[in-house]
Amino acid sequence: MDGRDDVATVPGLVRGAARAFAGREFVVTPDRTLTFGEADARSRRWAKRLLAAGIGKGSRVGLLFSQREEFVVAFLAITRVGAIAVPMSTFAKPPELRRALGHADVAVLLAPRELGGSSTEELFEAVFPQLTETRAPRLLLEDAPFLRSIWILGGAAGGDERAWSTNAPGLWELEDDPDVDDDLLDAVEAQVTPADPVVIVSTSGATAEPKAVVHTHGAQVRHARAMAEVYELTPDDRTFTNMPFFWVGGLTVVVLSSMHVGAAVVTVERMDTTEMLDLIERARPTRLLGWTLYERLSADPSFGSRDLSSVVEMRPPELAAPGLRHNSLGMTETGGPHTAASRTNNAVDLPEHLRGSFGPPVPGTQHKIVDPDSGEELPGGVEGEICVRGGGLMDGLYKKERSQAFDEDGWYHTGDKGYLRDGFLFFTGRLTEMIKTGGANVAPREVELAIEAHPGVQAAFVVGIPDEERGELVGCIVCPAPGHELDPAALRDQLRDELASYKIPRKVMVVPYDDLPWLPTGKMSKPRIVELLSDAPA
């Protein structure tokens, strides 16, 4: 925002945006529009409500909201009082939510009474079965020992209040709390610093254990500004996105970056292409941003007859030429993209020797390539492990010492392979087994453990299968226990209650244990498994 380069906290960002863009549209959904002024006013009321309940700097507050303006208001309210927002994935199943809430030590959890038409009370009782024998206001749960209250916003569905829930007005119904005035909130916000943690984002770890990435106000707000500059956002831009707000891509790259310039965010709660195209025609976005978003929309039967003339960037620039599919590379630990090509410096306009790269570093970010074994820095053009420093880099991993996240010089070793050429980064694969599918990380061992817990399964081997559209697909070879038969379709159906949909294998083959491609070392030949699954139907 012009004249406000020193804004480096969420309270400063939301107040500055309200002053500069009060009447402009901020978040547009099919049934509601939130202006920048309304975002400030509503998050201010909720920030006072949180303060009155004893929530302040350092409190870990979970939020489980769908892709709506409610998420944005709740996030702003939490972070305005210095509390740490812990977004929960709406894709997650009860076992995944239980692990994430427990690992992040969430103290208070906010959620609407319904998600996608389903009762959140019923969801939370599936997450924590012992809730049915618990009474508010203080929860004492072994699986989440620091969780003290679950706020159901808008009241219980059908008026059937649970004894364990703390009912609160909806985000659109709350009035000012008489016990907390503006002067107190101003004093609280003045004590929120760029160094304070702002968000903990849960993601799949390299094993079945959850991984929680901690970001600070300063890193995220400044990185969001850098992304706005790279994307050359203006107040006239309107970004239609399907990037979830509970992940860094949607939160930082879309929501926070739009706040810097007064741009609008257009989004839908469900990934329904008809609903998305209807909103695009009505809300008139200027750009599309999201993994496989163009492919999703263009597959809709009505796509060719739609009025999409408002979209200047009909498809990302890199998709305009054959073989050029990406122009940025990022991860949760780096606050989103750590490389990105701009509108005027995109993948299509690059000289031939730089084509196929993932772009230059985002301003404020450094790269180096090292030998994964020795750690020695490698010269340009030589493949090695990609290391990142600066910019939107995380503050650390929750419950991990700094030495477990960074090397002695502050570099984060990404586990990605690649090389540098004239300052542009080329990505060539993963050093680890982590699967990257549709922009989301999947830890193979997490999926293997879920499958192996089912009766009749002797072993499971999960790998990433190269896929032109999603980057990788999750594939699995499953071995039946002696005397058992396995039905891949039935197994997938059972997993839907345990894993988020993007973690469920798209390809499943049943292979006897003794027939697996074992190596002389006694280890599994993962390349051979990938080869077998690549030829199998989805």
Protein Blocks (a to p, Z undefined) as FASTA:
>chain_A
ZZilmgcbfklmmmmmmmmmmmpcfbdcfkbccdfklmmmmmmmmmmmmmmnopaehiac
dddddddfklmmmmmmmmmnopacddddfkbcfklmmmmmmmnopabdcddfbeghiafk
lmmmmmmmmlmmcccfbdcdfklmmbmbdcdehiaehhiacfkbccdddfklpccdfkbc
fklmmmmmmmpcfklcfbdcddddfblbdcdddddfklmmmmmmmmmmmnopafkbccdd
fbdfkbmklmmmmmmmmmmnopacdddfbfcfklmmmmmmmnopabdcdehklmmmmmpm
klmmpccklmmblbafklmpghiabfcdcdfklopafbdcdfklcfklpcfklgoiabja
dehiacddddfklopacdehiacddddeejjbcfbdehiafklmbcfkopacehiacdde
ehiacdfbdfblcdceehiacdfklmmmmmmmpghiabdcddddddfklopacddddddd
ehiacdfklmmmmmmmmbcfklpcfbdcdddfklpccdfkopacfklmmmmmmmpcZZ
